[in-house]
Amino acid sequence: MGLEICTLITPLLLFGAPAAAVPVILDTDIGDDIDDTWALGLLLGRPEVEVKLVVTDYGNTPEKTRLVAKILDTLGRTDVPIGMGVKTNDKAINQRAWLEGYDLASYKGTIHEDGVQALIDTINAAPAPITLLTIGPVPNIKAALERDPGIAKKARVVAMAGSVYQGYGEAPKPACPEWNVRADVASYRALFAAPWPVTITPLDGCGQMILRGERYARVANSDAPLARTVIENYNAWTHRSRHPADASSVLFDTVAIYLAFNELGFAESFCEMKDLKLSITDDGKTVPDDNGRPVRCHLGWKDRDAFEELLVNALTEPAG
């Protein structure tokens, strides 16, 4: 459906520039669904966050590391360290056409072959609790907690994960578990069992986040480096033909990036949030449970238009 364009007064104008950006670690299964690439673009395009580390997770992590490296190289952001996370299979990634010919050895930044240890070290080196953004299945997080359970006292988690009351496509009930949790239930249970604060955007909140029409066109037609890189990857993505020419796919993970701003006190101004107790079933469903763990949940929108404008502006501003 069409969405009205609204004039957005950004949080930076409303509240002033932040005294210090929120330090974040991104743990991503980039290379499968394209929304991780849009999410990385948003993360790199906002001044509210400082990216301390990007760690590839789940699947063919060596190839995913090569993808992150080429994206950062293309954008002149080789200052951002990369960690190679737990490899779970040898499947080809879905953006291999864009990646063709890129030699990881040409990357001038830092690549940690043991991404799990790099994640642990980055958390432990932070002078204050750091934000751990997870936007895929989380075997890295399970492995990190097994090596050093103490990291859970030095970080907070923001995740794209689960479905509480709604399923895919705004189904009134979750017909099947959300992928990030279902893909590795044991790892998500480990994340939930750790004592750090957890905020999630489940399908209830992010499951219909699609850019259409004029907003999509602004990104697709932009000459800004972030927008060009995102759209090149979207067009090279093996599932691009399943989506309309004038729209994105569902950009689930971008919403988790936005929720990482919450430390500055204004991120939830666009989102309907609720504190729930959740448990994870054996098949990966995230269900309300009086005996479950407390989770801050994004269940709807106060101002979705404002979020979409923020996303578009982050990708299309020349400084990006």
C-alpha positions as CSV (number, residue, x, y, z in Angstrom):
1,M,0.0,0.0,0.0
2,G,1.1,3.6,-0.5
3,L,2.4,5.6,2.5
4,E,2.1,9.3,2.9
5,I,5.3,11.2,3.1
6,C,5.7,13.1,6.3
7,T,8.1,15.8,7.2
8,L,10.4,14.4,9.8
9,I,12.1,16.3,12.5
10,T,14.9,13.9,13.3
11,P,15.7,12.9,16.9
12,L,19.0,14.8,16.5
13,L,17.1,18.0,15.9
14,L,14.6,17.3,18.7
15,F,17.2,16.4,21.3
16,G,20.4,17.8,20.0
17,A,23.4,15.9,18.9
18,P,24.4,13.1,21.3
19,A,27.3,13.7,23.6
20,A,28.7,10.4,22.6
21,A,27.6,7.8,20.1
22,V,26.3,4.4,21.4
23,P,29.1,1.8,20.9
24,V,27.8,-1.3,19.2
25,I,28.9,-4.7,18.0
26,L,26.9,-6.1,15.1
27,D,26.5,-9.9,14.9
28,T,25.0,-10.7,11.5
29,D,24.2,-13.5,9.1
30,I,24.6,-11.2,6.2
31,G,24.5,-12.8,2.8
32,D,21.3,-14.8,3.3
33,D,18.4,-12.4,3.4
34,I,19.2,-8.9,2.0
35,D,17.8,-7.0,5.0
36,D,21.2,-7.5,6.9
37,T,22.8,-5.4,4.1
38,W,20.2,-2.6,4.5
39,A,20.7,-2.8,8.3
40,L,24.5,-2.5,8.0
41,G,23.9,0.6,5.7
42,L,21.7,2.2,8.4
43,L,24.2,1.4,11.1
44,L,27.0,3.1,9.1
45,G,24.8,6.0,8.2
46,R,23.8,7.3,11.6
47,P,25.8,9.4,14.0
48,E,24.0,8.0,17.0
49,V,26.1,4.8,16.9
50,E,29.8,3.9,16.7
51,V,30.5,0.5,15.2
52,K,33.2,-1.3,17.2
53,L,33.1,-4.6,15.4
54,V,31.1,-6.5,12.8
55,V,31.0,-10.3,13.3
56,T,29.7,-12.7,10.7
57,D,27.4,-15.5,12.1
58,Y,25.8,-18.7,11.0
59,G,26.3,-20.4,7.6
60,N,29.3,-19.8,5.4
61,T,31.0,-17.2,7.6
62,P,34.2,-17.0,5.5
63,E,32.2,-15.9,2.5
64,K,30.1,-13.6,4.7
65,T,33.2,-12.1,6.0
66,R,34.4,-11.4,2.5
67,L,31.0,-9.7,1.8
68,V,31.3,-7.5,4.8
69,A,34.9,-6.6,3.8
70,K,33.9,-5.6,0.3
71,I,31.0,-3.5,1.6
72,L,33.3,-1.7,4.1
73,D,36.1,-1.4,1.5
74,T,33.6,0.1,-1.0
75,L,32.4,2.7,1.5
76,G,35.9,3.6,2.8
77,R,35.2,2.2,6.2
78,T,38.1,-0.2,6.7
79,D,38.4,1.4,10.1
80,V,35.7,-1.0,11.3
81,P,37.2,-4.4,12.4
82,I,35.6,-7.6,11.2
83,G,35.3,-10.9,13.0
84,M,34.8,-14.3,11.3
85,G,32.2,-16.2,13.3
86,V,31.1,-19.8,13.8
87,K,30.8,-21.6,10.4
88,T,27.8,-23.9,10.3
89,N,27.7,-24.8,6.6
90,D,29.3,-24.3,3.2
91,K,26.3,-22.9,1.3
92,A,26.9,-20.2,-1.2
93,I,25.7,-16.8,-0.1
94,N,22.9,-15.0,-1.9
95,Q,24.9,-12.0,-2.9
96,R,27.8,-13.9,-4.5
97,A,27.2,-12.1,-7.9
98,W,28.2,-8.7,-6.3
99,L,31.1,-10.3,-4.4
100,E,32.6,-12.0,-7.5
101,G,36.3,-11.3,-7.9
102,Y,36.8,-9.6,-4.5
103,D,40.0,-10.9,-2.8
104,L,39.8,-10.8,1.0
105,A,43.5,-10.4,1.1
106,S,43.1,-6.9,-0.4
107,Y,41.2,-5.7,2.6
108,K,43.3,-3.1,4.5
109,G,41.4,-3.2,7.7
110,T,41.5,-5.7,10.6
111,I,40.0,-9.2,10.2
112,H,39.9,-11.5,13.3
113,E,39.8,-15.1,12.2
114,D,38.4,-16.0,15.7
115,G,35.3,-13.7,15.6
116,V,34.0,-15.1,18.8
117,Q,37.1,-14.1,20.7
118,A,37.1,-10.7,19.1
119,L,33.5,-10.2,20.3
120,I,34.5,-11.2,23.8
121,D,37.5,-8.9,23.8
122,T,35.6,-6.0,22.5
123,I,32.9,-6.3,25.2
124,N,35.5,-6.7,27.9
125,A,37.6,-3.7,26.6
126,A,34.6,-1.3,26.6
127,P,34.7,1.2,29.5
128,A,30.9,0.9,29.9
129,P,28.3,-1.7,28.9
130,I,28.3,-2.1,25.1
131,T,25.3,-2.8,22.8
132,L,25.4,-6.2,21.1
133,L,23.1,-6.1,18.0
134,T,22.1,-9.6,16.8
135,I,20.2,-9.8,13.5
136,G,20.5,-13.5,12.7
137,P,20.8,-16.9,14.4
138,V,23.3,-16.6,17.2
139,P,25.8,-19.5,17.5
140,N,28.5,-16.9,18.0
141,I,26.7,-15.7,21.1
142,K,26.3,-19.1,22.6
143,A,30.0,-19.8,22.0
144,A,31.0,-16.5,23.5
145,L,29.0,-17.1,26.7
146,E,30.5,-20.6,27.0
147,R,34.0,-19.1,26.9
148,D,33.3,-16.1,29.1
149,P,29.9,-15.9,30.9
150,G,31.0,-12.6,32.4
151,I,30.3,-10.7,29.2
152,A,26.6,-10.8,30.0
153,K,27.3,-8.3,32.8
154,K,29.1,-5.9,30.4
155,A,26.6,-5.7,27.5
156,R,23.0,-5.3,26.6
157,V,21.4,-7.2,23.7
158,V,19.2,-5.7,20.9
159,A,17.9,-8.4,18.5
160,M,15.7,-9.0,15.6
161,A,14.1,-12.2,16.9
162,G,10.9,-14.1,17.4
163,S,7.2,-13.6,16.9
164,V,5.0,-13.0,19.9
165,Y,1.4,-12.4,18.8
166,Q,1.8,-12.1,15.0
167,G,3.5,-14.2,12.4
168,Y,5.0,-13.6,9.0
169,G,2.8,-11.4,6.7
170,E,0.9,-10.1,9.7
171,A,-0.7,-13.4,10.3
172,P,-2.9,-13.0,13.4
173,K,-1.1,-15.9,15.1
174,P,2.5,-17.2,14.5
175,A,2.0,-20.1,12.2
176,C,5.7,-21.0,12.3
177,P,8.6,-19.9,14.4
178,E,10.6,-16.9,13.3
179,W,13.8,-17.9,11.4
180,N,16.5,-16.4,13.5
181,V,15.3,-18.4,16.6
182,R,14.2,-21.5,14.8
183,A,17.6,-21.9,13.0
184,D,19.4,-22.4,16.2
185,V,17.1,-22.8,19.2
186,A,19.9,-23.8,21.6
187,S,21.9,-20.7,20.9
188,Y,18.9,-18.4,21.4
189,R,18.0,-20.2,24.6
190,A,21.6,-19.5,25.8
191,L,21.2,-15.8,24.9
192,F,17.9,-15.7,26.8
193,A,19.4,-17.4,29.8
194,A,22.2,-14.9,30.2
195,P,21.6,-12.0,32.7
196,W,22.0,-9.1,30.2
197,P,19.0,-6.8,29.3
198,V,17.4,-8.0,26.1
199,T,15.3,-5.9,23.7
200,I,13.8,-7.5,20.6
201,T,11.9,-6.4,17.5
202,P,9.9,-9.6,16.7
203,L,7.7,-10.0,13.6
204,D,4.9,-8.1,15.4
205,G,6.9,-4.9,15.0
206,C,9.2,-5.4,12.0
207,G,7.4,-7.9,9.9
208,Q,5.9,-5.4,7.4
209,M,8.8,-3.0,7.1
210,I,8.9,-2.5,3.4
211,L,10.0,0.6,1.5
212,R,7.7,1.3,-1.4
213,G,7.1,3.9,-4.1
214,E,8.7,7.3,-3.6
215,R,10.7,6.3,-0.5
216,Y,12.2,3.3,-2.3
217,A,12.9,5.4,-5.4
218,R,14.8,7.9,-3.3
219,V,17.2,5.2,-2.3
220,A,17.3,3.4,-5.6
221,N,18.0,6.6,-7.5
222,S,20.5,8.1,-5.1
223,D,24.2,8.7,-5.9
224,A,25.1,8.5,-2.2
225,P,27.7,5.7,-1.5
226,L,25.6,3.9,1.1
227,A,22.5,3.9,-1.1
228,R,24.4,2.7,-4.2
229,T,26.1,-0.1,-2.3
230,V,22.8,-1.3,-0.8
231,I,20.9,-1.2,-4.1
232,E,23.7,-2.9,-6.0
233,N,23.6,-5.7,-3.5
234,Y,19.7,-5.8,-3.6
235,N,19.8,-6.1,-7.4
236,A,22.5,-8.8,-7.3
237,W,20.6,-10.8,-4.6
238,T,19.4,-14.1,-5.9
239,H,15.8,-13.5,-4.7
240,R,15.4,-10.0,-6.1
241,S,13.0,-11.1,-8.8
242,R,10.5,-12.2,-6.1
243,H,9.9,-8.6,-5.1
244,P,8.4,-5.6,-7.0
245,A,10.7,-3.4,-9.0
246,D,9.6,-0.4,-7.0
247,A,9.9,-1.8,-3.5
248,S,12.3,-3.4,-1.1
249,S,11.9,-6.8,0.5
250,V,10.9,-6.9,4.2
251,L,13.6,-5.0,6.0
252,F,13.2,-6.7,9.4
253,D,16.8,-6.1,10.6
254,T,16.8,-2.3,10.1
255,V,14.4,-1.9,13.0
256,A,16.8,-3.6,15.4
257,I,19.5,-1.1,14.4
258,Y,17.1,1.7,15.3
259,L,16.3,0.2,18.7
260,A,20.1,0.3,19.5
261,F,19.7,4.1,19.7
262,N,17.5,3.6,22.8
263,E,20.5,4.2,25.2
264,L,20.2,7.9,24.1
265,G,16.6,8.0,25.4
266,F,14.6,8.7,22.3
267,A,14.6,5.5,20.1
268,E,11.3,4.3,21.4
269,S,9.6,7.5,20.3
270,F,8.7,5.8,17.1
271,C,7.8,2.3,18.5
272,E,5.2,0.7,20.7
273,M,7.2,-1.2,23.3
274,K,6.0,-3.6,26.1
275,D,7.8,-5.5,28.7
276,L,6.9,-9.2,28.5
277,K,8.2,-12.5,29.9
278,L,9.0,-14.9,27.1
279,S,10.1,-18.5,26.8
280,I,11.5,-20.3,23.7
281,T,9.8,-23.6,22.8
282,D,11.6,-26.6,21.4
283,D,10.6,-25.7,17.9
284,G,11.7,-22.0,18.3
285,K,8.6,-20.1,19.1
286,T,8.9,-17.2,21.5
287,V,5.8,-17.4,23.7
288,P,4.5,-15.3,26.6
289,D,5.2,-17.2,29.8
290,D,4.8,-16.0,33.5
291,N,8.0,-18.0,34.2
292,G,9.9,-16.7,31.2
293,R,12.7,-14.2,31.1
294,P,11.9,-10.4,30.9
295,V,12.2,-9.0,27.4
296,R,11.5,-5.5,26.1
297,C,9.5,-6.1,23.0
298,H,8.6,-3.9,20.0
299,L,5.0,-4.8,19.2
300,G,3.9,-2.0,16.9
301,W,4.4,1.6,15.7
302,K,3.7,5.1,17.0
303,D,5.3,6.6,13.9
304,R,6.4,4.2,11.2
305,D,6.6,7.1,8.6
306,A,9.2,8.7,10.8
307,F,11.3,5.6,10.9
308,E,11.1,5.1,7.2
309,E,12.3,8.7,6.7
310,L,15.2,8.1,9.1
311,L,16.2,5.0,7.1
312,V,16.0,6.7,3.8
313,N,17.9,9.7,5.0
314,A,20.6,7.6,6.5
315,L,21.3,5.9,3.2
316,T,20.9,8.9,0.9
317,E,22.6,11.7,2.6
318,P,25.9,12.5,0.8
319,A,27.9,12.2,4.0
320,G,26.9,8.6,4.2
